[in-house]
Amino acid sequence: MINADFTVEPANWTADSAELRRVRHAVFVIEQAVPEDEEWDELDAVSQHVIARDPAGQPIGTGRLTPKGTIGRMAVVLDWRGRGVGDSILRVLLELARTRHFKTIEIHAQSHAQAFYERAGFEAYGEEFEECGILHRHMRIAIPAWEPRHASPIPAHDENLLTASNRETTRAAVLAVLATARREACIYMRELEADIYDHAEVIEALKQIAIAGPNSSVRILIQEPTGARADGHRLVALSQRLSSSFAFRTPIEEIDQQYAGCFVISDRGGWFERTLASRFDGEGSTRGPGRKAQLQEMFNAVWERSVELTEMRRLEI
């Protein structure tokens, strides 16, 4: 999703609590008269938070995903309502829930906001109830049935914006992301993709990352390692020469194998994503820390669940 007015990104309670509290205090404590001691709880410290910011970087919206599989504390300041901020926050939270393998997400929705959540796919159940003096409904959504979309808006006027629609522009976008890397790049691909990654400029860019320092790394997830011939592929040859910097894994869990997209991210906030790996169409940014953080979290989660591709070192896949 592209939006010129605001951005949405994951937040950390320890580092960002002041800004998260500012939004929630304005919306819940001041506007809705929720008692101060009922607004803050022990789940804040262990939940995944999301924050929306205006072009000046000021916080304008929040939401959280708890370890219990509930979404809550959804708040948007008054001046920004009706402009898609809440919708974007909710989509980021649902995508985070999907990467954590939640099967169902529950929410205590304020009754006046029931239609908002229904548009996102939530279904109400049970009787209306009162919480903090406000009428609510229980609502839930099945995560496997939810279709993730681009969740974090990036400014349409951003000169760092990357778009691609064919092999050449996709390769250029990948190169632009790799050029931003300092010491780490992560690549999630369906197969070895000779059109993109068996190319002299891309190989050189990956080499420069790998030799940048003792802690440099290029981690690659390949969903279908047998889907392309490795013999003669320059990426595999490079990884053999610089084996201490390159690592390959393949997903083994069904939910990970169903992922249809692919992406590349750098440690400096660059990202480029194609929602369908079978197509060249994609978008990204050379400086998009919000979306990069989401993709990094997804990559790390899948990486931990995947197995090492030792075959890559022997050119026998």
C-alpha positions in Angstrom: 0.0 0.0 0.0 1.3 3.5 -0.9 0.2 6.5 1.1 1.7 10.0 1.0 0.3 11.1 4.4 1.6 8.6 7.0 3.6 5.5 7.8 2.9 2.5 10.0 5.6 0.4 11.5 6.3 -2.0 14.4 7.2 -0.4 17.7 9.0 -1.5 20.9 7.3 -0.8 24.2 10.6 -0.1 26.0 11.9 2.3 23.3 8.6 3.8 22.1 6.3 3.7 25.2 6.2 7.5 25.6 4.8 8.0 22.1 2.5 5.0 22.4 1.2 6.3 25.7 0.7 9.8 24.3 -1.8 8.5 21.7 -3.6 6.1 24.0 -3.9 8.7 26.7 -5.4 11.3 24.3 -7.9 8.8 22.8 -8.8 6.5 25.7 -8.1 8.4 28.9 -9.0 12.0 27.8 -11.5 11.5 25.0 -13.3 8.3 26.2 -12.8 8.8 29.9 -11.2 5.3 30.5 -9.7 5.3 34.0 -5.9 5.7 33.9 -5.2 2.6 36.0 -7.3 0.5 33.6 -5.6 1.6 30.4 -2.1 0.2 31.2 -1.6 -3.4 32.0 1.1 -6.1 32.2 0.5 -7.1 28.6 2.0 -3.9 27.2 5.5 -5.1 28.1 5.1 -8.4 26.3 3.0 -7.4 23.3 4.0 -6.5 19.7 3.0 -2.8 19.2 2.5 -0.9 16.0 2.7 2.9 15.7 1.5 5.2 12.9 3.3 8.5 12.3 2.6 11.6 10.3 5.1 13.1 7.8 6.8 15.0 10.7 7.3 11.7 12.6 4.7 12.5 15.2 2.7 9.5 16.6 -0.9 9.5 15.4 -2.1 5.9 16.0 -1.4 2.7 17.9 -2.4 -0.9 18.2 -1.0 -4.1 19.8 -0.9 -7.8 19.3 -0.7 -9.8 22.6 0.8 -13.2 23.2 -2.7 -14.4 23.9 -3.7 -13.8 20.2 -5.7 -10.7 20.8 -5.6 -7.3 19.0 -6.3 -4.3 21.2 -5.6 -0.7 22.1 -6.4 0.4 18.6 -6.4 4.2 18.7 -6.1 7.0 16.1 -6.0 10.6 17.2 -9.0 12.7 16.2 -7.5 14.7 13.4 -6.4 11.6 11.5 -9.5 9.5 11.6 -11.2 8.6 8.4 -7.9 8.7 6.5 -7.0 5.0 6.5 -4.7 5.0 9.5 -6.7 2.5 11.5 -7.1 0.2 8.5 -3.3 0.2 8.0 -2.6 -0.4 11.6 -5.0 -3.4 11.6 -3.4 -4.9 8.5 0.1 -4.6 10.0 -1.1 -6.4 13.2 -2.9 -9.1 11.2 0.3 -9.7 9.1 2.3 -10.0 12.3 -0.2 -12.5 13.6 0.1 -14.5 10.5 3.9 -14.6 10.8 3.5 -15.9 14.4 1.2 -18.7 13.2 -1.9 -17.6 15.1 -4.9 -19.5 13.8 -7.5 -17.1 15.1 -7.3 -13.5 16.4 -9.8 -12.2 18.9 -10.7 -8.5 19.6 -13.0 -6.7 22.0 -14.3 -4.2 19.6 -16.1 -1.1 20.7 -19.7 -1.5 19.4 -19.6 1.7 17.3 -16.5 0.3 15.5 -18.0 -3.1 14.7 -18.5 -2.2 11.0 -14.8 -1.2 10.7 -13.7 -4.6 11.9 -16.3 -6.4 9.8 -14.8 -4.8 6.7 -11.5 -6.4 7.6 -13.1 -9.8 7.9 -13.9 -10.0 11.6 -17.1 -11.7 12.7 -19.0 -10.7 15.9 -20.3 -13.3 18.3 -21.9 -13.4 21.7 -23.9 -10.6 23.4 -22.9 -7.0 23.7 -21.0 -6.3 27.0 -19.6 -3.3 28.9 -15.9 -2.7 29.4 -14.5 0.5 31.0 -17.9 2.0 30.7 -18.1 1.4 26.9 -20.2 -1.1 25.0 -18.2 -3.8 23.2 -18.7 -6.9 21.1 -16.5 -10.0 20.9 -15.1 -10.4 17.4 -12.7 -12.9 15.8 -11.0 -13.7 12.5 -9.4 -16.8 11.1 -5.9 -15.9 10.1 -5.5 -18.6 7.3 -8.5 -17.0 5.6 -7.1 -13.5 5.7 -5.1 -12.3 2.6 -2.1 -10.2 3.6 -1.5 -7.1 1.6 1.2 -4.4 1.6 0.7 -3.2 5.2 3.0 -0.3 5.7 2.4 2.8 3.7 5.4 4.4 2.1 5.2 8.0 0.9 4.3 8.2 -2.8 6.6 11.3 -3.2 9.5 9.5 -1.6 12.5 9.7 -3.9 13.7 6.4 -2.4 10.6 4.5 -3.8 11.4 1.5 -5.9 8.9 0.0 -8.5 9.4 -2.7 -11.0 7.4 -4.4 -13.8 9.9 -6.5 -15.8 13.2 -8.4 -15.4 15.4 -5.3 -15.9 13.6 -3.1 -13.5 13.4 -5.9 -10.9 17.1 -6.5 -11.2 17.7 -2.8 -10.8 15.5 -2.6 -7.7 17.4 -5.6 -6.1 20.7 -3.9 -6.8 19.4 -0.7 -5.3 18.5 -2.5 -2.1 21.8 -4.4 -1.9 23.7 -1.1 -2.4 22.2 0.1 0.8 23.5 -2.8 2.9 26.3 -2.3 5.3 27.0 -5.9 6.5 23.9 -7.9 6.0 21.3 -8.8 3.4 18.5 -11.3 3.6 16.8 -12.8 0.5 13.6 -14.8 0.4 13.2 -16.5 -3.0 11.2 -19.3 -4.4 14.0 -20.6 -6.5 17.5 -19.5 -7.5 16.1 -17.1 -10.1 19.0 -16.9 -12.7 17.4 -13.9 -14.3 18.0 -11.8 -11.2 20.7 -13.5 -9.1 22.9 -15.1 -11.7 24.0 -11.7 -13.0 27.4 -10.1 -12.8 26.3 -6.8 -11.1 24.1 -8.6 -8.5 26.9 -11.1 -7.7 29.4 -8.3 -7.2 27.0 -6.5 -4.9 26.5 -9.6 -2.8 30.3 -10.2 -2.8 30.9 -6.6 -1.4 28.4 -7.3 1.4 30.0 -10.6 2.2 33.5 -9.2 2.5 32.5 -6.0 4.3 33.7 -7.3 7.7 34.0 -10.3 10.1 30.3 -10.2 11.0 29.0 -9.8 7.4 26.3 -12.2 6.3 24.0 -13.0 3.4 21.2 -15.3 4.4 19.0 -16.9 1.8 15.8 -18.7 2.1 14.8 -20.9 -0.9 11.4 -22.5 -1.0 12.1 -24.7 -4.0 15.9 -25.6 -4.0 15.4 -28.2 -6.6 13.5 -25.9 -8.9 16.6 -24.6 -10.7 19.9 -26.0 -11.7 22.7 -24.9 -9.5 25.6 -26.0 -11.7 27.2 -22.9 -13.1 25.0 -20.5 -11.1 27.3 -17.7 -10.0 25.4 -17.2 -6.7 26.2 -20.7 -5.6 29.8 -20.5 -6.7 30.2 -17.2 -4.8 28.7 -18.7 -1.7 31.2 -21.6 -1.9 34.1 -19.2 -2.1 32.8 -17.1 0.8 31.1 -19.9 2.8 31.6 -18.1 6.2 29.4 -15.3 5.1 26.7 -17.1 3.1 24.0 -19.4 4.6 21.1 -21.1 2.9 18.0 -22.7 4.4 14.7 -24.0 3.0 11.3 -23.8 4.7 9.8 -27.2 5.8 6.5 -26.1 7.4 3.4 -26.0 5.2 2.4 -22.5 6.1 5.8 -21.2 5.0 5.8 -23.2 1.8 2.5 -21.6 0.9 4.1 -18.1 0.8 3.8 -16.9 -2.8 6.0 -13.9 -2.7 9.7 -13.1 -2.5 11.8 -10.2 -1.2 15.2 -8.8 -0.4 16.1 -6.6 2.5 19.2 -4.9 3.8 20.4 -3.9 7.3 20.1 -0.2 6.4 16.3 -0.2 5.8 16.2 -1.1 2.1 13.5 -3.5 0.9 12.0 -4.8 -2.3 9.1 -7.2 -2.4 7.1 -9.0 -5.1 3.8 -10.4 -3.8 4.0 -13.1 -6.5 7.4 -14.6 -7.1 6.2 -15.8 -10.5 5.9 -12.2 -11.7 8.4 -9.3 -11.8 6.0 -6.7 -10.5 7.1 -5.3 -7.2 7.7 -2.3 -5.0 10.1 -1.2 -2.3 12.3 1.5 -0.9 15.9 2.2 -0.4 15.0 3.7 3.0 11.9 2.2 4.4 12.6 1.0 7.9 8.9 0.3 8.8 8.2 -2.3 6.0 11.8 -3.6 6.3 11.2 -4.3 10.0 8.1 -6.3 9.1 9.8 -8.3 6.4 12.9 -8.9 8.7 10.6 -10.2 11.4 8.9 -12.6 9.0 12.3 -13.7 7.5 13.7 -14.4 11.0 10.7 -16.4 12.0 10.8 -18.6 8.9 14.6 -18.9 9.1 14.3 -20.4 12.6 11.7 -22.9 11.4 13.7 -23.9 8.3 16.5 -26.4 7.7 20.0 -25.8 6.4 20.7 -26.4 2.7 24.0 -28.1 3.0 23.6 -29.4 -0.5 24.2 -25.9 -1.8 27.8 -26.3 -0.8 28.2 -29.3 -3.0 26.4 -28.1 -6.2 24.2 -31.1 -6.1 20.7 -29.7 -5.7 
